Amino acid sequence: MHPDTHLPLHHLRSAELQRRASEFRLCRQPRRSPREALRVRLGWALVEVGLHVLPNRRGLPAPSTPRTA
């Protein structure tokens, strides 16, 4: 194949792959309302605060039974 034909074919294939990737992203990402996004951020902030509040347990022996939720 002549070298001048490779570049246009590459551009066509690249554009097709980018289009398919953007369609896939649009299908996979659920749209969140601003209220739901705020709830998610607040939830993760509370998790982070809870992790900072927990005592450092490195010096304590491991419990004999595993902790469950």
C-alpha positions as protocol buffer text, in pm:
chain_id: "A"
residue {
  index: 1
  type: MET
  ca { x: 0 y: 0 z: 0 }
}
residue {
  index: 2
  type: HIS
  ca { x: 126 y: 347 z: -82 }
}
residue {
  index: 3
  type: PRO
  ca { x: 242 y: 550 z: 222 }
}
residue {
  index: 4
  type: ASP
  ca { x: 2 y: 835 z: 140 }
}
residue {
  index: 5
  type: THR
  ca { x: -296 y: 604 z: 195 }
}
residue {
  index: 6
  type: HIS
  ca { x: -188 y: 493 z: 542 }
}
residue {
  index: 7
  type: LEU
  ca { x: -235 y: 832 z: 707 }
}
residue {
  index: 8
  type: PRO
  ca { x: -597 y: 892 z: 593 }
}
residue {
  index: 9
  type: LEU
  ca { x: -687 y: 536 z: 694 }
}
residue {
  index: 10
  type: HIS
  ca { x: -526 y: 593 z: 1032 }
}
residue {
  index: 11
  type: HIS
  ca { x: -725 y: 915 z: 1079 }
}
residue {
  index: 12
  type: LEU
  ca { x: -1050 y: 740 z: 987 }
}
residue {
  index: 13
  type: ARG
  ca { x: -986 y: 454 z: 1227 }
}
residue {
  index: 14
  type: SER
  ca { x: -878 y: 692 z: 1503 }
}
residue {
  index: 15
  type: ALA
  ca { x: -1195 y: 901 z: 1463 }
}
residue {
  index: 16
  type: GLU
  ca { x: -1410 y: 587 z: 1471 }
}
residue {
  index: 17
  type: LEU
  ca { x: -1243 y: 458 z: 1788 }
}
residue {
  index: 18
  type: GLN
  ca { x: -1276 y: 796 z: 1960 }
}
residue {
  index: 19
  type: ARG
  ca { x: -1646 y: 812 z: 1868 }
}
residue {
  index: 20
  type: ARG
  ca { x: -1707 y: 463 z: 2005 }
}
residue {
  index: 21
  type: ALA
  ca { x: -1518 y: 545 z: 2325 }
}
residue {
  index: 22
  type: SER
  ca { x: -1721 y: 860 z: 2383 }
}
residue {
  index: 23
  type: GLU
  ca { x: -2047 y: 668 z: 2325 }
}
residue {
  index: 24
  type: PHE
  ca { x: -1933 y: 404 z: 2573 }
}
residue {
  index: 25
  type: ARG
  ca { x: -1849 y: 669 z: 2834 }
}
residue {
  index: 26
  type: LEU
  ca { x: -2188 y: 832 z: 2789 }
}
residue {
  index: 27
  type: CYS
  ca { x: -2363 y: 498 z: 2837 }
}
residue {
  index: 28
  type: ARG
  ca { x: -2160 y: 393 z: 3140 }
}
residue {
  index: 29
  type: GLN
  ca { x: -2162 y: 714 z: 3346 }
}
residue {
  index: 30
  type: PRO
  ca { x: -2486 y: 780 z: 3526 }
}
residue {
  index: 31
  type: ARG
  ca { x: -2577 y: 1145 z: 3551 }
}
residue {
  index: 32
  type: ARG
  ca { x: -2588 y: 1261 z: 3911 }
}
residue {
  index: 33
  type: SER
  ca { x: -2800 y: 1544 z: 4032 }
}
residue {
  index: 34
  type: PRO
  ca { x: -2616 y: 1819 z: 4224 }
}
residue {
  index: 35
  type: ARG
  ca { x: -2787 y: 1703 z: 4541 }
}
residue {
  index: 36
  type: GLU
  ca { x: -2672 y: 1344 z: 4494 }
}
residue {
  index: 37
  type: ALA
  ca { x: -2317 y: 1456 z: 4415 }
}
residue {
  index: 38
  type: LEU
  ca { x: -2314 y: 1661 z: 4735 }
}
residue {
  index: 39
  type: ARG
  ca { x: -2439 y: 1360 z: 4931 }
}
residue {
  index: 40
  type: VAL
  ca { x: -2159 y: 1144 z: 4792 }
}
residue {
  index: 41
  type: ARG
  ca { x: -1894 y: 1404 z: 4877 }
}
residue {
  index: 42
  type: LEU
  ca { x: -2036 y: 1447 z: 5228 }
}
residue {
  index: 43
  type: GLY
  ca { x: -2041 y: 1070 z: 5280 }
}
residue {
  index: 44
  type: TRP
  ca { x: -1676 y: 1033 z: 5183 }
}
residue {
  index: 45
  type: ALA
  ca { x: -1584 y: 1329 z: 5405 }
}
residue {
  index: 46
  type: LEU
  ca { x: -1755 y: 1155 z: 5699 }
}
residue {
  index: 47
  type: VAL
  ca { x: -1565 y: 835 z: 5624 }
}
residue {
  index: 48
  type: GLU
  ca { x: -1239 y: 1027 z: 5622 }
}
residue {
  index: 49
  type: VAL
  ca { x: -1321 y: 1199 z: 5952 }
}
residue {
  index: 50
  type: GLY
  ca { x: -1414 y: 865 z: 6104 }
}
residue {
  index: 51
  type: LEU
  ca { x: -1081 y: 718 z: 6000 }
}
residue {
  index: 52
  type: HIS
  ca { x: -898 y: 1006 z: 6165 }
}
residue {
  index: 53
  type: VAL
  ca { x: -1102 y: 969 z: 6485 }
}
residue {
  index: 54
  type: LEU
  ca { x: -1029 y: 598 z: 6526 }
}
residue {
  index: 55
  type: PRO
  ca { x: -745 y: 525 z: 6767 }
}
residue {
  index: 56
  type: ASN
  ca { x: -416 y: 396 z: 6636 }
}
residue {
  index: 57
  type: ARG
  ca { x: -432 y: 19 z: 6694 }
}
residue {
  index: 58
  type: ARG
  ca { x: -79 y: -72 z: 6587 }
}
residue {
  index: 59
  type: GLY
  ca { x: 40 y: -144 z: 6939 }
}
residue {
  index: 60
  type: LEU
  ca { x: -260 y: -359 z: 7034 }
}
residue {
  index: 61
  type: PRO
  ca { x: -275 y: -734 z: 6970 }
}
residue {
  index: 62
  type: ALA
  ca { x: -506 y: -856 z: 6697 }
}
residue {
  index: 63
  type: PRO
  ca { x: -854 y: -956 z: 6815 }
}
residue {
  index: 64
  type: SER
  ca { x: -917 y: -1329 z: 6839 }
}
residue {
  index: 65
  type: THR
  ca { x: -1233 y: -1311 z: 6629 }
}
residue {
  index: 66
  type: PRO
  ca { x: -1258 y: -1110 z: 6308 }
}
residue {
  index: 67
  type: ARG
  ca { x: -1468 y: -796 z: 6324 }
}
residue {
  index: 68
  type: THR
  ca { x: -1778 y: -784 z: 6113 }
}
residue {
  index: 69
  type: ALA
  ca { x: -1985 y: -489 z: 6013 }
}
